Structures are given as C-alpha cells and as structure tokens.
Amino acid sequence: MNVKRRHLIGGAIAGLAIALACAQDAIDEATSTGAGGPEAPRFEVDPFWPKPLPEHWLLGSTIGVGVDSRDHVFIIHRRASIDARTELGAEADPPTAECCRAAPEVLEFDPEGNLVNSWGGPSDEYVWPASNHGITVDHMDNLWIGGNGETDSHILKFSRDGRFLASYGQPEVGLEPDSHSETRFNRVAKVAFDADANEAFVADGYGGRRVAVLDASTGVFKRYWGAYGNAPDDTPTPPYDPDAPPLQQFRTPVHCAEPSLDGLVYVCDRPNDRIQVFRTDGTFVDEVMIAPRTLGGGSTWDLAFSRDPGQRYMYVADGTNHRVYVMDRASLQVLTTFGDGGRQPGQFIGVHSIATDSKGNVYTTETYEGKRIQKFVYMGLAPVSAENQGPPWPTF
C-alpha cells in the first residue's frame, strides 16, 4: 500500500492522466479478497461541512441533494416544516428574537462548503410544488424538482443559477392517481438521467406506481412501466407483509429510478424493501430485498453510484433504519453499512437522499427532524471489518 500511495501522489503531481490511471487501478481491485476479506469504500464524516449559514438561517426537512459538474452541491428543503412558533423569532411580527429565519428552498454549496447561491419558492412564472421533493442535476447542469403534495402532478426544471426553464406535466389537476397518464405525473419523488440517451427517468411516485421516461431536453413522454416490467395498476394494495409472496406491483412511494452507465435502471420500491433492476426499456432483470422485515416507511429510500467508470459500488439510503448500505452493484450484495440513529455527526434521523461527487465523497440529506445535509469523505478502499460500522467518525 505504501508503494500505491507513492504512485498516487506521484500521479497527482505528474498530471491528471496518471492520477486517473492510478485511481482506476485502485477501483479495479475492489472485489479482491485477502486476510481482511472483501474491500469496500471507506468514509469519514466531515463535521465542519457545510459552513454555517448566513442570516441566522435554518433548514427544514431536507429532502433532496444533487451534485453538478463542478462538484457544487444543491439541496432542497421545506420551509413549512420549521416550527415558526419556537424557531423563527426573527420572522415574527414584531420580531421576538434575533434568530432565526427560514432559508430559501434551494441552497448551493461549493466543494469547500461555502454557500454560493440560494433561490426557490413560489413565482408568477411557474407553480411551485405544494410539497417539494427531490432535486437532481442533469447532464447539462440543469436542476429538476418534483413534488409529493396532494395536488403535485408536474416537474419543474431550472438552470443551475435558478432561472426557470420548463414545467412538465399538468400542475394541480386533482388527487386521483393515474399511472397510465402521459400528460401528468403522480406526486414525483425524484428524477434521474441517462446522458447518452438524453432521457430523464421519473420515480412517479407518491401517487403513481411506475417509472416514467421523458426526453430530457423537451420533456416529451416516451414510455413507462411498473414492477417486474408489468403494466402499473393503481388498485390499493394491502399492508406490506414480509412473509407474503412478492407483490407484483410497486407500492407507493416509488422513491428513485437511477440509470447506470451500462444500461440498467435501479428502482427504489421503498415500502416493499427492495430494489428492482431493469434495462432502460423496462425489461426486468433482477431484484434484491434489503432489511426485508422493515415495516412502515420501508428501507430503500434513495441510491447513488460510485464515480469509477464501472460504478462498482452502490450506496443505498435507509431512512427507517438510519443507515447507508454500501453494496456491490453487480452482485447486489450488501458489503457493509455506516450510520446509526441520532443527531451527532455521522448519525441520521430519516436519511432521505444521497449523492456522490467526482472525488467519491457521499452527501446525504435528512427529512423529519433531521433537517440537515452531511458530507462523508471518501477515504479509499479498505477490507470490510464490520457488517455495521456505526457513525464513521474521523480518526485523529
């Protein structure tokens, strides 16, 4: 390992090409075994990221995170989830305290954790979601925002500086789910992208039971499918039973639909405690159950891939069990987990969304009373030493 470190350092000094080659060599060893067993990415929480917000700003339930081509990190939160009676004294009329104020809905941080921009909320140009949900960055560095409010049936698209670009779907058209509609959505949880095909994959959602695919430039509806590639069925389903045969439909919410670079799509069927894998045309390939005795909110809340060319690893956020699963993407095997329930760095209350940057770092946001973003710094590959690592605190 000392030789590899010298090579990596030398590569960084010599030039980007050598550095990337050395990094790829390290990734290619990811499935090797030895005295320490399989290797997996290792992380340490950065308790000082991001830097404190200005103007006594507070975050509400923070339900989306995305990273752009500059490794700038965008989050979205719900201002309405902040208790105005006890937390927003500076917004009272008259003010009752110097602190605090609700932050704007969308915040942008640079890689060092500095706040560099903020925007969002209702406008005459568009219908802001009743309950915004998810923020993701496409391959053109545009931002897509869904909504899981009772009347949210559309998607908003912005430039990364907050300029409104488009609205897809018919906003505020009623409460009845319709997983076969090609003109509106069903309380969208999240949007993800296939850059090569210029397609947007919609986890649709809190009212619908499908993955929908759009043209990423125009929003034109292209195709959709349900669990196992079946036609979606909006008939209400019985409560999840871990001992029952697998349900042939997605439950709501369908919480993520992430295309990989090798032509697969990984779908978070959250209340069914499973991830289903498809080809991009909706052909079913495989599935894996994760913490299958988890009831209530389910275990598969969001996922992100490692940034090596093969996307060898997959990180799955579990907001019910308060942890992140580190998985081998090809085998769908859980290698280890990090995190635990709590409010300290490296712990979670409702870890909701997850994203990675070009350096391999992981970012998570928390809903409910978690109300924050955390950064987990990539520390390289290491033998798996524990099934559940707990909070990955820094070592000094």
HELIX and SHEET records of a PDB file:
HELIX    1   1 ASN A    2  ALA A   14  1                                  13    
HELIX    2   2 LEU A   16  ASP A   28  1                                  13    
HELIX    3   3 ARG A   79  SER A   81  5                                   3    
HELIX    4   4 ALA A   84  GLU A   87  1                                   4    
HELIX    5   5 GLY A   89  GLU A   91  5                                   3    
HELIX    6   6 ALA A  227  GLY A  229  5                                   3    
HELIX    7   7 ARG A  270  ASN A  272  5                                   3    
SHEET    1   A 4 GLU A  39  VAL A  45  0                                        
SHEET    2   A 4 ARG A 372  PRO A 383 -1                                        
SHEET    3   A 4 VAL A 362  GLU A 366 -1                                        
SHEET    4   A 4 VAL A 351  THR A 356 -1                                        
SHEET    1   B 2 TRP A  57  LEU A  58  0                                        
SHEET    2   B 2 ARG A 101  ALA A 102  1                                        
SHEET    1   C 4 SER A  61  VAL A  67  0                                        
SHEET    2   C 4 VAL A  73  ARG A  78 -1                                        
SHEET    3   C 4 VAL A 106  PHE A 109 -1                                        
SHEET    4   C 4 LEU A 115  TRP A 119 -1                                        
SHEET    1   D 4 ASN A 132  VAL A 137  0                                        
SHEET    2   D 4 LEU A 143  GLY A 147 -1                                        
SHEET    3   D 4 ILE A 155  PHE A 158 -1                                        
SHEET    4   D 4 PHE A 164  TYR A 168 -1                                        
SHEET    1   E 4 VAL A 188  ASP A 194  0                                        
SHEET    2   E 4 GLU A 199  ASP A 204 -1                                        
SHEET    3   E 4 ARG A 210  ASP A 215 -1                                        
SHEET    4   E 4 PHE A 221  TRP A 225 -1                                        
SHEET    1   F 4 VAL A 254  PRO A 259  0                                        
SHEET    2   F 4 LEU A 264  ASP A 269 -1                                        
SHEET    3   F 4 ARG A 274  ARG A 279 -1                                        
SHEET    4   F 4 PHE A 284  MET A 289 -1                                        
SHEET    1   G 4 ASP A 302  PHE A 305  0                                        
SHEET    2   G 4 TYR A 313  ASP A 318 -1                                        
SHEET    3   G 4 ARG A 323  ASP A 328 -1                                        
SHEET    4   G 4 GLN A 333  PHE A 338 -1                                        
END                                                                             
